[in-house]
Amino acid sequence: MIQEAASAAAAPVGNANAQALQQVGASHFLHEILTHPLEHAIDFIVLIVLVVMSVSSWYFIIAIAIRNALIRSRMDKVIQKFWDTPSAQDAVRVMEKQPRSEPFSKIALEAASAAAHHQRHEGSRMVEALNRSEFVDRALRQAVDRESRNLEGGLTLLATVGSAAVFVGLLGTVMGIYYALINLGASGESSISAVAGPVGQALIMTAIGLFAAIPAVIAYNAYSRANRVTIAHFDEFAHDLHDFFATGARIESASSSASARPAAAVTPPPAAKK
């Protein structure tokens, strides 16, 4: 008899706890935000900000991955085409046919344009102030800096999302705990039903913040490393271009000794089309 009475008394409590735990889910959280927008205005704003952060970071993660893959796949082919072309004039024409987003061809065209511009103005005060080597070096530095800046597109957003999304999610966590305390005070009893919904909200906000931040941080570190490698290739190619357009011959290193170069270009190529 006593056991039956205890079981009968515990059954409503168990059912109440089970119903309360259902409020921890995401569906209940979204229902509360949509049905009571004024009471959950801060939660709604935090949720929208986190969703925007996550979507924008994933967009740049995919876009930068595609861009870097295209650059790396074309890099060796473009450089090899330049050095394998019989003459500098033909090499410039080959570079002009490359896609507009291809950085190595742009660097080569800048060097060719600078060399041709310097030759056209021989005898002028500009040529007296800067010899061909200095003029080509200046153009190459500007080209490398420009293409390096282009590689950084999107990294600032990834860094911002990676560092700020966790704290935005933490704001939602704090609000969830705050609502839980308010419910405890209003109900006058420490029951699961009073805190289940707000605690679930806090956990969901934390999870969304982490989901937005972790991929952004990983992608930022990976792409920063990839950009450093690509910029090193920019510098290496620019040094070879400087030697070629300033002296008429490429000074080959051990890593590039097997590469062919255009036939000796005593005169620089015509100005490249911008």
CORURSUL-V602603 format. One record per backbone hydrogen bond with DSSP energy under -0.5 kcal/mol. NH is the residue of the N-H (numbers start at 1). CO is the residue of the C=O. If there is no record, write none. Layout:
BEGIN
nh=NH co=CO
nh=NH co=CO
END
This chain:
BEGIN
nh=5 co=1
nh=6 co=2
nh=7 co=3
nh=8 co=4
nh=9 co=5
nh=10 co=6
nh=11 co=7
nh=12 co=8
nh=13 co=9
nh=14 co=10
nh=15 co=11
nh=16 co=12
nh=17 co=13
nh=18 co=14
nh=19 co=15
nh=20 co=16
nh=21 co=17
nh=22 co=18
nh=23 co=20
nh=24 co=21
nh=25 co=22
nh=29 co=25
nh=30 co=26
nh=31 co=27
nh=32 co=28
nh=33 co=29
nh=34 co=30
nh=35 co=31
nh=36 co=32
nh=40 co=36
nh=41 co=38
nh=44 co=40
nh=45 co=41
nh=46 co=42
nh=47 co=43
nh=48 co=44
nh=49 co=45
nh=50 co=46
nh=51 co=47
nh=52 co=48
nh=53 co=49
nh=54 co=50
nh=55 co=51
nh=56 co=52
nh=57 co=53
nh=58 co=54
nh=59 co=55
nh=60 co=56
nh=61 co=57
nh=62 co=58
nh=63 co=59
nh=64 co=60
nh=65 co=61
nh=66 co=62
nh=67 co=63
nh=68 co=64
nh=69 co=65
nh=70 co=66
nh=71 co=67
nh=72 co=68
nh=73 co=69
nh=74 co=70
nh=75 co=71
nh=76 co=72
nh=78 co=74
nh=79 co=75
nh=80 co=76
nh=81 co=77
nh=82 co=78
nh=83 co=79
nh=84 co=80
nh=85 co=81
nh=91 co=87
nh=92 co=88
nh=93 co=89
nh=94 co=90
nh=95 co=91
nh=96 co=92
nh=97 co=93
nh=97 co=94
nh=98 co=95
nh=102 co=99
nh=103 co=101
nh=106 co=102
nh=107 co=103
nh=108 co=104
nh=109 co=105
nh=110 co=106
nh=111 co=107
nh=112 co=108
nh=113 co=109
nh=114 co=110
nh=115 co=111
nh=116 co=112
nh=117 co=113
nh=118 co=114
nh=119 co=115
nh=120 co=116
nh=121 co=117
nh=122 co=119
nh=124 co=121
nh=127 co=121
nh=128 co=124
nh=129 co=125
nh=130 co=126
nh=135 co=131
nh=136 co=132
nh=137 co=133
nh=138 co=134
nh=139 co=135
nh=140 co=136
nh=141 co=137
nh=142 co=138
nh=143 co=139
nh=144 co=140
nh=145 co=141
nh=146 co=142
nh=147 co=143
nh=148 co=144
nh=149 co=145
nh=150 co=146
nh=151 co=147
nh=152 co=148
nh=152 co=149
nh=153 co=150
nh=155 co=152
nh=156 co=152
nh=158 co=154
nh=159 co=155
nh=160 co=156
nh=161 co=157
nh=162 co=158
nh=163 co=159
nh=164 co=160
nh=165 co=161
nh=168 co=164
nh=169 co=165
nh=170 co=166
nh=171 co=167
nh=172 co=168
nh=173 co=169
nh=174 co=170
nh=175 co=171
nh=176 co=172
nh=177 co=173
nh=178 co=174
nh=179 co=175
nh=180 co=176
nh=181 co=177
nh=182 co=178
nh=183 co=179
nh=184 co=180
nh=185 co=181
nh=186 co=182
nh=187 co=183
nh=188 co=184
nh=191 co=189
nh=194 co=191
nh=195 co=191
nh=195 co=192
nh=196 co=192
nh=199 co=195
nh=200 co=196
nh=201 co=197
nh=202 co=198
nh=203 co=199
nh=204 co=200
nh=205 co=201
nh=206 co=202
nh=207 co=203
nh=208 co=204
nh=209 co=205
nh=210 co=206
nh=211 co=207
nh=212 co=208
nh=213 co=209
nh=214 co=210
nh=215 co=211
nh=216 co=212
nh=217 co=213
nh=218 co=214
nh=219 co=215
nh=220 co=216
nh=221 co=217
nh=222 co=218
nh=223 co=219
nh=224 co=220
nh=225 co=221
nh=226 co=222
nh=227 co=223
nh=228 co=224
nh=229 co=225
nh=230 co=226
nh=231 co=227
nh=232 co=228
nh=233 co=229
nh=234 co=230
nh=235 co=231
nh=236 co=232
nh=237 co=233
nh=238 co=234
nh=239 co=235
nh=240 co=236
nh=241 co=237
nh=242 co=238
nh=243 co=239
nh=244 co=240
nh=245 co=241
nh=246 co=242
nh=247 co=243
nh=248 co=244
nh=249 co=243
nh=252 co=250
nh=256 co=253
nh=257 co=253
nh=259 co=256
nh=263 co=86
nh=265 co=248
nh=266 co=264
END
